[in-house]
Amino acid sequence: MRRRVGEEIADAVIRLRDAGVESNLLDSQLMMARALECSRLSVITHPEIELTDEQLNAFRSMLERRIQRYPLAYLIGRREFYGLDLIVREGVLVPRPETEVLVEECIKRLGRGPRVVADIGLGSGAIAVALAVNMPEAKIYGTEVSAEALEVARENVARHHVADRVCILPGNLLEPLMDLGARFDAVVSNPPYIPTGDILSLEPEVRVYEPLKALDGGADGLDIYRVLIPGAVDCLGDEGFVAVEIGIGQADSVIQIARGSGYAHVEVIRDLAGIERVLIISR
């Protein structure tokens, strides 16, 4: 007798809960949707569907890896970000919901006109693609050192049909921009900002599987800010700004870096949880 969707999900929820996965029901539904190549809504509304052997094996294979705390986004190869379906896989940081605050604040300030923006530390391309899709006249330059991330970013740029306006530049931080001679309306970044000593306390999905270089911000988590913020001064247009995501409790320290780099104005933006999450820095 064939197993049904609802039966497999019910069993999976229990096993994931026992493994410490808080989002056990959601994860089970998304893995089932991946196994069936359908939407999560179809999984929810049709628990009576009987699974083929191939579908059952695909689901159970994903479940076993998820029980080992392998990231869901890597399992299904997708992550939703700012309403966009992005490709993700090993070697690339999984886009976080809090980074949507950074995107939202940039769009709010830049509008939909012909702006020029730099995304430093492109990763999967989440920020650059979200900006390009929502700012149809903008030109985005994204820099990235990781070969794995560059490949995924190119796929996401192509997937969302913004390759004509997102220019991907291999290289470290601001260095690839130096020869462009451009002045940017915004320099945007979600840099590594977790203090080295805090890495071991992260959830296994992050600590074990996500790229360390995209997480580790040095002893106090501020290494990249000390390079990026002063370096961006000469890249900005007259009314340009730097927008960065920050970690919990880092606002005051990053503000000091900005002040010491000659910036006069810093605005602190909180996320939906009330945490200081984004700084908008300008001269």
N, C-alpha and C positions, 0 to 999 in steps of 0.2 A: 504494500500500500504506500502510495507516494505521500511525502510530507507536504504540508501546506505552509504557506507564507507565515500565517499567524502563529502556527505552532513553533516554527523555527525561531521567529523573533522572540517569542515568549521565553524560550529556553536560552536564547542568546543574552537577553536582558539580565537574567539571573547570573549567568557566568561572568558577564562583564561587571556587574555590580560586585560580585565576589572578588574580582580582580582589582577593584578600586576605581573603575571608570565611572565617573559621575554622570556623564551624558550617555548612559547605557542604552536607553530607548532610541534616542535620536541616532546614535551610531549604528545600532542594529538596523534601523529603517534605511539609512543611507547605504549601508553595505548591501542590503537586500536589493535596493534599487540599482546598485551597480551590477550585482549578479544577474538581475533580470533585464538590465538595460532599459529601465523605465524610470518614471519619476517617483519621488518619495510619496507624492499624493496617491499614486496608483497602488503603492505598497500598503498605505494606510487604509485605503477604501476597498481593497480586495484581498483580505486576509485568507480567503478561501482558495486562492490560486494554488494549484498543485505544481510542485517544482520538478523539473527534469533532473536527471542525475548530474548533468553538467552544471545546472544552476545551483543545485544543492552543494556540490563539491566546491564551486567557486565561493559561495557564501561561507561555508564552513572553513575554508582555507583563510579567508579574510578574518573571520572570527578568531581563529587560533592566533593569528599575528596580533590582532587588536588586544587580546587577552595578555599578550606580552608587552603591551603598551606601545606598540608600533603606531605612529600617528595615523589617524583616520584619513587625513588629507593625502598622505602618501599612498594609502591603500586604495583609495578610490580615484586618485590622480587629479582631484579637483578641489577648489576652495572658492566659496563665494566671497567677493570683496566689493563693497560699494555697488552692489547690484550686478556685478559682473561675474561670470563663471570663468575662473582662472585655472590654468594648468599648473600643478605643483608636483614635485617629486623629490626624492632624496638629493641632498646637496643644496637645497634652497630653503630658506626660512619660510615657514607657513605664514601667510598674511594674517594679521590679527584685527579684530573688530576695532580696537582702540586706535589703530592707524587710520581708520576712516575719519576720525576727528581732524587729523592733519590734512587729509584731502579736502574735507569740507571747508576748513578755514581758508585754504588756498583758493578754492573756487570762489568762495564768498568775496575774497579781496581782489582777485584778478578778473573776475567776470568772464565773458565769453568772447572777448576781442582778441586781436592778434598779439598775444603775449609770448615771451620767450622764457622758458623755465628750465632749470637744471635739477635733475633728481640724482642725488649723490648716494651711491650704494643701491643700485637698481634692484638687486635681488630678482624676484620673479617677474618684475615689471609692474607690480600691482599699483603703485602710486602713479607711475608714468602713464600707464594705460587708462587708469581712472581719470586722470587729469585730461588726457587727450580726448577721451570719449565725451567728457562733459564740457570741454572747452574747444569747440570745433575749429577755432582759428589759431589755436596755440601751437607753438613748436616746442617740443620737449627734447632735451638732451639728457640721456641717462648714462652714468658711469658705473663700472663694476669690474672687480678684479677676478671674480670666480668664473671659471670656464663653464661650470655646471649652471650657474645662475644666468650667465649670458645666453646660453642655449634656450633655457626656459623662457627668459624674457623675450627673446626673438619670436618664440612660438606664440606667446600671449599677444604680442604686438600684431602679429599676422592674424591671429584668431579674431581679434576685435577690429581689424581693418584700419589700423592707424599707423601703418608702416611709413606712410608718406609724411607723417608729422612727428614721429618718435625716432630720434637718431640715437642709436646705441653705440657707446664709446668704451672699448676695453681700456682699463687703467684704474689707478688708485685715486679715489676721492676727486679732488679738483684738477688733478694734473692733466687729464685729457681735454679740459676746457681751455687751457692756457693758449693754445695756438689758434683758437677760433676767433679771437678778437671780438667776441660778443659781450654785450652787457645784458644781464638777466633781470627780468622783473621779479623773479623769485628763485632762490636756491633752497631746495627742499630735501630733507633727509630724515630717515628713520635709522639712525646708526646703531651699532652695538652699544648697549649702555648698562649691561648687567655687570656689577663688580665681580672680579674673578672669584673671590671667596664665596660668592652666593650661587655659583653655577651648580655646585653639588646639591643644593637644596631645591632645585627646580624639579618639576614633574618629570617622570621618566621619558615621556614623549619628547620633551624638549632636551633634557640633559643628555640622553643617550643617542638620540637619532637626528636632531637638527644640527646644522653646521655650527661648530663652536665659534668660528670667526665671525659669524653673523650675530652672536650673542655677547661675547666677552668684550667688555669695554675697558679692560685694564683694572688695576687695583681698586680704584674708586668709581669705575664705570664711565669716566669722563675723557678718556684718551682721545677719542675721535673729535669731540667738541673742541678740544684745545687746538686741533689742527684746522678743522672745518670752519669754525666761526671766524677766526681772524683771517683765514685764507680767502673767505668769501667777500671780504670788503672790496677788493679790487675787481670782483666779477659783477657787482650789482650796478644796475642803472640808478639814476638819481632818486627814484622813488621805490627802488627795489627793497626786498626784505628776505631775510633768512627764516625759514620755518622748520623747526626740528621737533621730533618726538623726544620725550624724556622719560626716565624712570621715576618711580615713586620716591619723593624726597630729594630729587635732584634740582629742582627749579632754582633755588637760591644760588647753588654752586655754578650752574650754567649761566645764570644772569651775571654773576661776577666775571665769568669769562667774556661775556658779551660786552660788559662795561669796560673791561680792560683792553678790549680790542677796538674801542672807539665808537661803539654803537651808543646812541642816546636813548633809544626807546625799546622797551621790551614789554610785550603783552603776554600774560599767562592765560592759557585756555584749559579748562577742566573737561574731563570726559564725562560720560553719563553716570559714572560712579562717584563723581565729585573729586576725582584725583587730578592733580596738576599734570597735564599730559603733553601739551604742546606749547612751545614758545614762538612768538612772532617777534623777530628782532630786526630793527631798522635804524638807520642813521638819523 
